[in-house]
Structure formats: C-alpha cells, structure tokens
Amino acid sequence: MHEIVFDSKLLKDGHLYCPKEYANKEAHYKVIVSIPEYYATDTELELAAVHDSKGDYLTKSEIEYYLKLDNK
C-alpha cells in the first residue's frame, strides 16, 4: 500500500479537502487530526475510550459460551 501525507482543511460543507491529484474513489484514507498545544485530561481520555469501545463487550450468551468451553 502506498502512503502519501498531505495537509488538509475542513471545508464549509463539512468534508475534508483532498488535492485533485489524490482524489480517487477507490482509495482508502486514514485521517490523523492533530491539535497543537492541546493536552487531554485523564477524564477526557477515559471518556474517549468508553465511547470508542462501547460496542466491544461480550453479550451474556457469548460469556456463557466461553465459560462452558473452559469446563470441558
């Protein structure tokens, strides 16, 4: 996979600007946002982790399944 780095900006319609030479409907983009001189507090980091992983927990049936495997 090729990697190209370029600075972008948020357009008025909410989209990110992409230079025309990199605009490709089949391309996949990884967006990294950096905010200079901003440091997140411990509470903000914990809240972000909760929001990022709120769907990552096992269901009750999944837990029971794995517990039964351990007993075999």
KESE-550043 format. One record per residue: z, x, y of N, C-alpha, C, CB in turn. Coordinates in pm, whole numbers, plus 32768, in hexadecimal, padded with zeros to 4 digits. Atoms other than C-alpha are relative to their C-alpha. Glycine has a CB too. Example, Ala and Ser with C-alpha at 12.3 -4.5 7.8 and 13.67 -1.06 7.14 Angstrom:
2
<atom n_up="8000" n_east="8059" n_north="7F89" ca_up="830C" ca_east="84CE" ca_north="7E3E" c_up="8000" c_east="805A" c_north="8078" cb_up="807D" cb_east="7F9D" cb_north="8003"/>
<atom n_up="7FFA" n_east="7FAE" n_north="7F89" ca_up="82CA" ca_east="8557" ca_north="7F96" c_up="8049" c_east="7FB3" c_north="806D" cb_up="7F72" cb_east="8029" cb_north="802E"/>
This chain:
72
<atom n_up="8000" n_east="8055" n_north="7F8A" ca_up="8000" ca_east="8000" ca_north="8000" c_up="8000" c_east="805A" c_north="807C" cb_up="807B" cb_east="7F9F" cb_north="8000"/>
<atom n_up="8008" n_east="7FB4" n_north="7F84" ca_up="7FA4" ca_east="8084" ca_north="8155" c_up="806B" c_east="7FCE" c_north="8061" cb_up="7F74" cb_east="7FF4" cb_north="8040"/>
<atom n_up="7F9B" n_east="8028" n_north="7F9E" ca_up="80A5" ca_east="8084" ca_north="8268" c_up="7FD2" c_east="802A" c_north="808B" cb_up="808A" cb_east="8040" cb_north="7FDF"/>
<atom n_up="8025" n_east="7FE8" n_north="7F75" ca_up="8057" ca_east="8068" ca_north="83D9" c_up="8073" c_east="7FCE" c_north="8056" cb_up="7F78" cb_east="7FBA" cb_north="8026"/>
<atom n_up="7F93" n_east="8027" n_north="7FA7" ca_up="815E" ca_east="805C" ca_north="84EA" c_up="7FC8" c_east="7FEC" c_north="808C" cb_up="8073" cb_east="806B" cb_north="8000"/>
<atom n_up="8028" n_east="8018" n_north="7F76" ca_up="8120" ca_east="7FBF" ca_north="863D" c_up="8068" c_east="7FAA" c_north="8045" cb_up="7F74" cb_east="7FBD" cb_north="8007"/>
<atom n_up="7FA4" n_east="8053" n_north="7FB3" ca_up="81F0" ca_east="7F26" ca_north="8751" c_up="7FBF" c_east="7F79" c_north="801A" cb_up="8026" cb_east="8045" cb_north="8086"/>
<atom n_up="8032" n_east="8086" n_north="7FEA" ca_up="81CF" ca_east="7DB3" ca_north="8784" c_up="8054" c_east="7FBD" c_north="806B" cb_up="8001" cb_east="7FAD" cb_north="7F7E"/>
<atom n_up="7FB1" n_east="804F" n_north="7FA1" ca_up="824F" ca_east="7CA6" ca_north="886D" c_up="7FF7" c_east="7F6E" c_north="7FD7" cb_up="7FCF" cb_east="8015" cb_north="8092"/>
<atom n_up="7FFF" n_east="808F" n_north="801E" ca_up="82A6" ca_east="7B39" ca_north="8851" c_up="7FAA" c_east="7FB8" c_north="8066" cb_up="8091" cb_east="7FC8" cb_north="7FFF"/>
<atom n_up="8059" n_east="804A" n_north="7FA7" ca_up="8196" ca_east="7A5C" ca_north="88DF" c_up="8041" c_east="7F7D" c_north="802C" cb_up="7F79" cb_east="7FE4" cb_north="7FBA"/>
<atom n_up="7FC6" n_east="807B" n_north="7FCA" ca_up="81DA" ca_east="7920" ca_north="89A8" c_up="8003" c_east="7F8F" c_north="7F99" cb_up="7FB3" cb_east="7FD3" cb_north="807A"/>
<atom n_up="8004" n_east="806B" n_north="8066" ca_up="817B" ca_east="7845" ca_north="887C" c_up="805D" c_east="801C" c_north="7F8A" cb_up="7F71" cb_east="7FEE" cb_north="7FCE"/>
<atom n_up="7F9F" n_east="7FE0" n_north="8069" ca_up="8283" ca_east="78F2" ca_north="87A1" c_up="7FCA" c_east="805C" c_north="7F93" cb_up="802F" cb_east="7F82" cb_north="7FC1"/>
<atom n_up="803A" n_east="7FA5" n_north="8063" ca_up="8194" ca_east="79CB" ca_north="86D5" c_up="8014" c_east="8090" c_north="802E" cb_up="7F69" cb_east="7FE2" cb_north="7FEC"/>
<atom n_up="7FFC" n_east="7F73" n_north="7FDE" ca_up="81A4" ca_east="7B45" ca_north="86C4" c_up="7F72" c_east="8031" c_north="801C" cb_up="8041" cb_east="8053" cb_north="7F8F"/>
<atom n_up="8082" n_east="7FC6" n_north="7FDE" ca_up="8087" ca_east="7C05" ca_north="8765" c_up="7FD8" c_east="8065" c_north="7F94" cb_up="8004" cb_east="8045" cb_north="808C"/>
<atom n_up="8036" n_east="7FA0" n_north="805F" ca_up="7FAD" ca_east="7CC5" ca_north="866F" c_up="7F7B" c_east="8032" c_north="8037" cb_up="7FEE" cb_east="7FC1" cb_north="7F71"/>
<atom n_up="8080" n_east="7FCC" n_north="7FCF" ca_up="7E96" ca_east="7DAF" ca_north="86E5" c_up="7F8D" c_east="7FD0" c_north="7FA7" cb_up="8003" cb_east="809B" cb_north="8007"/>
<atom n_up="8072" n_east="8039" n_north="8049" ca_up="7D3F" ca_east="7D29" ca_north="867F" c_up="7FD4" c_east="8058" c_north="7F8B" cb_up="7F8C" cb_east="7FEC" cb_north="805E"/>
<atom n_up="802C" n_east="7FA8" n_north="806D" ca_up="7CF2" ca_east="7E5D" ca_north="85AB" c_up="8059" c_east="7FF6" c_north="7F84" cb_up="7FFC" cb_east="8090" cb_north="8031"/>
<atom n_up="7FA5" n_east="8011" n_north="8072" ca_up="7E1D" ca_east="7E07" ca_north="84CA" c_up="800A" c_east="7F6F" c_north="7FD3" cb_up="808A" cb_east="8034" cb_north="8023"/>
<atom n_up="7FF9" n_east="808D" n_north="8023" ca_up="7DEE" ca_east="7C8E" ca_north="84C1" c_up="7FAB" c_east="7FE7" c_north="7F83" cb_up="7FD0" cb_east="7FA6" cb_north="8077"/>
<atom n_up="8043" n_east="8016" n_north="807F" ca_up="7D9A" ca_east="7C37" ca_north="835A" c_up="804D" c_east="7F94" c_north="7FB6" cb_up="7FF6" cb_east="8084" cb_north="7FAB"/>
<atom n_up="7FBB" n_east="8070" n_north="8041" ca_up="7DE9" ca_east="7AF0" ca_north="82AA" c_up="8037" c_east="8025" c_north="7F78" cb_up="7FA1" cb_east="7F8A" cb_north="7FF2"/>
<atom n_up="7FD0" n_east="7FD8" n_north="8083" ca_up="7E1E" ca_east="7BA4" ca_north="8160" c_up="806D" c_east="806A" c_north="8007" cb_up="7F8D" cb_east="8033" cb_north="7FAD"/>
<atom n_up="7F9B" n_east="7F98" n_north="7FF0" ca_up="7F0F" ca_east="7CA6" ca_north="81EC" c_up="808C" c_east="7FC4" c_north="7FFA" cb_up="7FED" cb_east="804C" cb_north="8084"/>
<atom n_up="7F73" n_east="8027" n_north="8002" ca_up="8087" ca_east="7C92" ca_north="81BA" c_up="8048" c_east="8058" c_north="8065" cb_up="803F" cb_east="800D" cb_north="7F70"/>
<atom n_up="7FBC" n_east="7FB6" n_north="7F97" ca_up="8164" ca_east="7CF6" ca_north="82DB" c_up="8096" c_east="8001" c_north="7FE9" cb_up="7FDF" cb_east="7FC4" cb_north="8088"/>
<atom n_up="7F6F" n_east="7FF2" n_north="8002" ca_up="82C8" ca_east="7D73" ca_north="82E2" c_up="802A" c_east="8016" c_north="8091" cb_up="8030" cb_east="8078" cb_north="7FA1"/>
<atom n_up="7FD8" n_east="7FFA" n_north="7F74" ca_up="836C" ca_east="7D35" ca_north="8431" c_up="808D" c_east="8037" c_north="800A" cb_up="7FF6" cb_east="7F75" cb_north="8044"/>
<atom n_up="7F7D" n_east="7FC6" n_north="7FE6" ca_up="848C" ca_east="7E0D" ca_north="84A4" c_up="801D" c_east="7FF1" c_north="8094" cb_up="8007" cb_east="8097" cb_north="7FD4"/>
<atom n_up="7FDB" n_east="8018" n_north="7F75" ca_up="853D" ca_east="7DA7" ca_north="85E2" c_up="8072" c_east="805E" c_north="8023" cb_up="8029" cb_east="7F6B" cb_north="8017"/>
<atom n_up="7F92" n_east="7FAA" n_north="7FD1" ca_up="860D" ca_east="7EA1" ca_north="86A1" c_up="8022" c_east="7FD7" c_north="808F" cb_up="7FD9" cb_east="8098" cb_north="7FF8"/>
<atom n_up="7FD0" n_east="8025" n_north="7F7C" ca_up="86DF" ca_east="7E46" ca_north="87CB" c_up="8054" c_east="8076" c_north="8033" cb_up="8055" cb_east="7F7A" cb_north="7FFD"/>
<atom n_up="7FB8" n_east="7F8A" n_north="7FD1" ca_up="8746" ca_east="7F7C" ca_north="888B" c_up="8086" c_east="7FDB" c_north="8040" cb_up="7FAB" cb_east="804D" cb_north="8063"/>
<atom n_up="7F7A" n_east="800C" n_north="7FC4" ca_up="88B1" ca_east="7FA2" ca_north="88EF" c_up="8048" c_east="7F80" c_north="7FDA" cb_up="7FF5" cb_east="8007" cb_north="8096"/>
<atom n_up="7FB7" n_east="8074" n_north="8030" ca_up="8928" ca_east="7E7B" ca_north="8821" c_up="803F" c_east="8024" c_north="7F7B" cb_up="7FA4" cb_east="7F83" cb_north="7FF3"/>
<atom n_up="7FB8" n_east="7FE3" n_north="807B" ca_up="8A30" ca_east="7EA8" ca_north="8718" c_up="8043" c_east="7F80" c_north="7FD0" cb_up="8068" cb_east="8072" cb_north="8015"/>
<atom n_up="7FC6" n_east="807A" n_north="8037" ca_up="8A8F" ca_east="7D87" ca_north="8636" c_up="8092" c_east="8017" c_north="7FDD" cb_up="7FB1" cb_east="7FD1" cb_north="7F83"/>
<atom n_up="7F72" n_east="7FF8" n_north="8025" ca_up="8BFF" ca_east="7D3F" ca_north="8603" c_up="800B" c_east="7FE8" c_north="7F6A" cb_up="8056" cb_east="7F97" cb_north="8050"/>
<atom n_up="7FE9" n_east="8018" n_north="808F" ca_up="8C95" ca_east="7D2D" ca_north="84A6" c_up="7FEE" c_east="7F6D" c_north="7FDF" cb_up="808D" cb_east="802E" cb_north="7FD8"/>
<atom n_up="800E" n_east="8090" n_north="8017" ca_up="8CA4" ca_east="7BB3" ca_north="84C5" c_up="7F6E" c_east="7FD6" c_north="7FFE" cb_up="804B" cb_east="7FB1" cb_north="806C"/>
<atom n_up="808F" n_east="8021" n_north="7FFD" ca_up="8B33" ca_east="7B9C" ca_north="8523" c_up="7FB9" c_east="8032" c_north="7F82" cb_up="7FBE" cb_east="803D" cb_north="807D"/>
<atom n_up="803C" n_east="7FCC" n_north="807B" ca_up="8AD5" ca_east="7C78" ca_north="83F9" c_up="8024" c_east="7FA9" c_north="7F89" cb_up="802E" cb_east="8090" cb_north="7FE8"/>
<atom n_up="7FD6" n_east="8056" n_north="806F" ca_up="8BA1" ca_east="7B9F" ca_north="830B" c_up="7FB9" c_east="7F79" c_north="8006" cb_up="8098" cb_east="7FEC" cb_north="8003"/>
<atom n_up="8046" n_east="8080" n_north="7FF3" ca_up="8B07" ca_east="7A5F" ca_north="8396" c_up="7F6D" c_east="800D" c_north="7FD8" cb_up="800B" cb_east="7FCC" cb_north="8090"/>
<atom n_up="808C" n_east="7FEA" n_north="8025" ca_up="89AA" ca_east="7AF1" ca_north="836F" c_up="7FF2" c_east="800A" c_north="7F69" cb_up="7FCA" cb_east="8080" cb_north="8044"/>
<atom n_up="8004" n_east="7FF3" n_north="8091" ca_up="89F6" ca_east="7B4D" ca_north="8206" c_up="8010" c_east="7F79" c_north="7FBC" cb_up="806C" cb_east="8061" cb_north="7FCF"/>
<atom n_up="7FEB" n_east="8086" n_north="8038" ca_up="8A73" ca_east="79EC" ca_north="81BF" c_up="7F81" c_east="7FAE" c_north="800C" cb_up="8076" cb_east="7FB8" cb_north="8046"/>
<atom n_up="807B" n_east="804E" n_north="7FEB" ca_up="8939" ca_east="794F" ca_north="8253" c_up="7F8E" c_east="8035" c_north="7FAA" cb_up="7FD7" cb_east="8003" cb_north="8093"/>
<atom n_up="806C" n_east="7FC5" n_north="804F" ca_up="8855" ca_east="7A44" ca_north="819C" c_up="800E" c_east="7FE3" c_north="7F6B" cb_up="7FFB" cb_east="8095" cb_north="8016"/>
<atom n_up="7FED" n_east="800D" n_north="8090" ca_up="88F1" ca_east="7A09" ca_north="8047" c_up="8036" c_east="7F79" c_north="7FD4" cb_up="805C" cb_east="806B" cb_north="7FD0"/>
<atom n_up="7FC4" n_east="8080" n_north="8025" ca_up="895E" ca_east="789E" ca_north="804C" c_up="7FBA" c_east="7FBD" c_north="7F8B" cb_up="7FFF" cb_east="7FA4" cb_north="8077"/>
<atom n_up="8044" n_east="803A" n_north="8072" ca_up="885D" ca_east="7845" ca_north="7F45" c_up="7FFF" c_east="805A" c_north="7F85" cb_up="7F74" cb_east="7FE0" cb_north="8025"/>
<atom n_up="8003" n_east="7F9D" n_north="806C" ca_up="88A2" ca_east="7970" ca_north="7E64" c_up="806D" c_east="7FEE" c_north="7F98" cb_up="800A" cb_east="8087" cb_north="8039"/>
<atom n_up="7F91" n_east="8012" n_north="805D" ca_up="89CC" ca_east="78E3" ca_north="7DA4" c_up="7FD3" c_east="7FB7" c_north="7F83" cb_up="8072" cb_east="7FB5" cb_north="8043"/>
<atom n_up="801F" n_east="8044" n_north="807C" ca_up="89C4" ca_east="7873" ca_north="7C3C" c_up="8035" c_east="7F71" c_north="8002" cb_up="803B" cb_east="804D" cb_north="7F89"/>
<atom n_up="7FD0" n_east="8089" n_north="800D" ca_up="89E1" ca_east="7703" ca_north="7BED" c_up="806B" c_east="7FFD" c_north="7F93" cb_up="7F8B" cb_east="7F9E" cb_north="7FE0"/>
<atom n_up="7F98" n_east="800E" n_north="8065" ca_up="8AFC" ca_east="7683" ca_north="7B13" c_up="7FC5" c_east="800D" c_north="7F73" cb_up="8049" cb_east="7F7A" cb_north="800F"/>
<atom n_up="803E" n_east="7FF9" n_north="8085" ca_up="8A10" ca_east="765A" ca_north="79EB" c_up="7FD5" c_east="808F" c_north="7FDE" cb_up="7F87" cb_east="7FA1" cb_north="7FF9"/>
<atom n_up="8026" n_east="7F74" n_north="8018" ca_up="8990" ca_east="77BF" ca_north="7A14" c_up="807B" c_east="8054" c_north="7FDC" cb_up="7FBA" cb_east="803C" cb_north="807C"/>
<atom n_up="7F85" n_east="7FB7" n_north="801D" ca_up="8AF3" ca_east="7846" ca_north="7A17" c_up="802F" c_east="7FE2" c_north="7F71" cb_up="806F" cb_east="7FDC" cb_north="8065"/>
<atom n_up="7FD7" n_east="8027" n_north="8088" ca_up="8B49" ca_east="7781" ca_north="78DB" c_up="7FA5" c_east="803F" c_north="7F97" cb_up="7FFF" cb_east="7F66" cb_north="7FF1"/>
<atom n_up="8060" n_east="7FC1" n_north="805C" ca_up="8A0E" ca_east="7803" ca_north="7832" c_up="8024" c_east="8092" c_north="7FE9" cb_up="7F72" cb_east="7FF5" cb_north="8037"/>
<atom n_up="7FE1" n_east="7F72" n_north="800D" ca_up="8A68" ca_east="796E" ca_north="7879" c_up="8088" c_east="8018" c_north="7FBF" cb_up="7FFD" cb_east="8043" cb_north="8088"/>
<atom n_up="7F7E" n_east="7FF4" n_north="8040" ca_up="8BD2" ca_east="793A" ca_north="7810" c_up="7FF5" c_east="7FE8" c_north="7F69" cb_up="8063" cb_east="7F9E" cb_north="803F"/>
<atom n_up="8015" n_east="8019" n_north="808F" ca_up="8B5C" ca_east="78AE" ca_north="76C1" c_up="7FBE" c_east="8077" c_north="7FBE" cb_up="7FAC" cb_east="7F83" cb_north="7FEB"/>
<atom n_up="803F" n_east="7F89" n_north="8039" ca_up="8A82" ca_east="79E1" ca_north="768B" c_up="8067" c_east="806D" c_north="7FE4" cb_up="7F94" cb_east="8036" cb_north="805F"/>
<atom n_up="7F99" n_east="7F9B" n_north="800E" ca_up="8BB3" ca_east="7ABE" ca_north="76B8" c_up="8057" c_east="7FE6" c_north="7F85" cb_up="8056" cb_east="8006" cb_north="807D"/>
<atom n_up="7FAB" n_east="8025" n_north="8071" ca_up="8C6D" ca_east="7A03" ca_north="75A4" c_up="7FBB" c_east="8013" c_north="7F79" cb_up="802D" cb_east="7F70" cb_north="800E"/>
<atom n_up="804A" n_east="7FF3" n_north="807F" ca_up="8B5D" ca_east="7A39" ca_north="749B" c_up="8010" c_east="8088" c_north="7FC3" cb_up="7F6E" cb_east="7FE4" cb_north="8015"/>
